[in-house]
Amino acid sequence: METIIILDHGSQYTQLIARKVRELNVYCEIHPFNNPPKFSDEVKGVILSGSPCSVRDENAPNPDLWFKGKMPVLGVCYGAQYMVQAFGGSVVASKIREYGRANLNFIDKESKLLKGVGDNSQVWMSHGDTIESMPESYKVICSTESVKNAGYKIEGEETYAIQFHPEVYHSTDGLTMLKNFVVDICGCEQNWTEDSFVETTIKDLKEKLQDDKVVLGLSGGVDSSVAALLLHRAIGDNLNCIFVDNGLLRKNEFEEVLASYKGMGLNVIGVDAKKEFYSALEGLTDPEKKRKAIGKTFIDVFDAEAAKIKDVKWLGQGTIYPDVIESCSVKGPSVTIKSHHNVGGLPDYMKLKIVEPLRSLFKDEVRRVGRALGLKDELLGRHPFPGPGLAIRILGDITPEKVAILQEVDAIFIDNLKKDGLYNKVWQAGAVLLPIQSVGVMGDERTYERVVALRAVESVDGMTADWCYLPYEFLAKVSNEIINKVKGVNRVCYDISSKPPATIEWE
């Protein structure tokens, strides 16, 4: 498969480069600069990412550029500056930090990288250094008013570099530049589509698994559902799915989703384990302790059910590409904000090999693959739901009573989003039960009851998110219905925090 390799120097935008290349139907992979893969004959080019570091720092990323001159290379920001400094040029601190929008006031119309880029095209700068002088064979191909060496080509090589970020929305011709690089310069054929992914993945799974049995934990979410369909297409009834009711799902979710899975022809076992999870959570208030208790209990329940199936050799998981990238970042796994995906993680005693059919896909690509597989809209269009479920939307300790209250509140919120045609315009929505009570009045009587917060965000992949501007009339209607119908709640708030600085979930 034709591949573009992206060497990551720690930039917050590295995943955006990959997403833009994938939009061009060209397969790409992100690898840490200090742990690159062995290049196969299918590698058609390399992109060097930006970095939060300065090339002048003592411990700055120092990639081995053995491939330079042997195949097309595109340096972005730090990548551009590194190729200057490493080969005899000069990079200095900018007198004025170059951050934000700029416009190209010079464009080399003969440059293959800049073909189709309009005069005065807007680009996005994000760096504190600038290229002062370049090695002799480096030719300037674009400039801005304040940055003469905004882009260059190395003569005699298909090596290009730019000091701005083509992958971000603010660079208006950024996708054109990336297409010029991966399609025209690298020669990629743009044939990596969801249909080709399905065909190739099913073929590979058949060869890998043959007649072996696989067990997979279903969650009702898009990732595990798509993984299950791919495995089912490859091995049929040798796939055994387990759907665990941990008592922390949404109202009626266990019954409804289980029925949907069986309607898809999947071999599914439903397990009622509410008591086990409530027991494990009893008295816990710390978010991390709750998550770990839920994770351990799930493994115990799942292992007990999997042990009932004879001769299982593989564990199927819905791991997706951002999980993989996070687990092998440039300087080790990122600082833990909250424990979540356990990429490749499995207790030793389970003795199963792991198969992850989605590990090369971003979230939006998973949805497209699910659509190509014929996944039903009610599963394909479901909002993301956290693995620990309502446990991290109940601040404080967990009790069946609190879960029941939040399930009712959540159901009213979600049902109204669907009735008013807002559900598909929101990336994720839910309700949070706060560990406080407030004074209210109902029927001329004083009340002292619970407070809930509603949360709705817009996002592409959950890495960043903005709160949704839901109509006031809608929020008023939902608030009124919750207070009237859910006993024990007398106040409703709406969360207007974006990520960052807040996270999508409250815990």
C-alpha positions, 0 to 999 in steps of 0.5 A: 500500500502506497504510504506517506511517512510523517515523522513527529517532532511533538507538534500539536498539529501532527495529527492534522497533517495525517488527517489532511493526507487521508482526506486525499485518499492517500494512506499515511502513518505517524511515527516518532522521529526517534523511532522511525519504521523500516521503509518498504518499497511502498513508502513514497515520501516523508513529511517532517512535522513541526515541534514545540521545540526550537532547533537551537535547543540543546535537547531539540529533536534530531532526526536521521535524514538518511532518506533526504535526496532519495525520495520526496521530503516536505519539511513543515515549520520545525522540519523546514528549520531543521533541514536548514540548520543541519546542512549549513544554514542559520536559524535565529530567534525572531525579533517578533514572534511569528504566530497567526495569519500571514499572506504570501506576497511572493510565490514561485509559479514554477514550483510544483509544491505551490501549483494552484496556490493563489496570489496573496494566499493566507497561511498560518505561522506558529514559531518563535524562530526564523530562517536567517540564511540558507545553504547554497543549494536551497532556493526560496519558493515563497515569502511573506512580508516579514518572512523572506524564507517562508518556503524553499526547495533544495536543488537537485532533490525533490525536497521542499520545506515551508515555515508555515502550517498547511494542515490547519484551517487558516492556511487557505491553500494548505490542502492544495499544497499537500495534494501537490506534494503527495499526489504530484511530487510523490506520485501517490494514486489516491486509491486508499478509500473506505471500500478498499480498506474494507476489502483489504482488511477482510482479506488480511483478517481471513489470512491472519485468523483462519479458523481461530475463534475470536472474542470481542467486547461490544460497548454499543459504540461505533468503534467496537461495532465496526470492528465486530462487523469486519471480523464477522465478515472475515470469520463468521460465527467464529467471532463471539461478542460479549456485551456487558451491562455494567449498570452505568449505561443509558436508559434502556440502552442494554436491551435496545443495543443488544437487539440491534446487534442480534439483528445484524447477525452477530453472535452476541452474549448479553451479561447482566453484571450490574451488581458486580460493578455497583459493589466494586464502586461502593464508596469510591469518589475519586474519578481515577479510582472509579475508572480503575475499579470499572476497568478491573471489574469489566476484565473479571466479568469479561474473562469469566464469560470468555472462559465459557467459550472453548478454544478462543485464541484472539481478543478483538479490540476497537482500538483506533489510530489516535489511541495508538499514536498516544501510546507511542508519542515522541517523549513517551505517553502523554501526561495522564489527564485521565486513564482511558484506552489501554492499547494492547493492554491485557492481563497476562492470565488471559493468554490471548493474542490481540487483533485490532482491525481499526488501529490505522483509522481516525474516528471519522474514517471509522464512521465511513467504514461503518457506512460502507459495511452497512452499519445501521444509522442508530449505531453509526450515528450514536454520540460517543459514550465514555467507557466508564459510562455514567460513573464519570457523569455522577460526581462523587460516589455511585449508587443505583438511585443516582444512576436512575436519576441521571438516566432519566435526565439524560433520556429527556435531553437526548430524546429532545435533541432527536425530536428537534433535529439537533442530535446529528448537529451535536458531536456528543451530548449528555447530562452530569449529576452534581454532588450538591443540592440547591434550594428551590420551590415547588407547589409553594413548598421549599425544596432542597434537591439535586442539580444537573448540568447538561453538556453538548459539544461540537468536535471532529475527533474529541481532541478539541471541542466547542460547546454548542449554541443550542437555542434558548427555547430548546434549553428552556423546554428541556429544563422544564421537562427535567424538573417536572418529570425527574423526582429529586432534581430542582435545578438545571445548568448548561455547561459552556466550557470548551476543550481545552481548557475543560475536558468533554467529560467532567471526570 
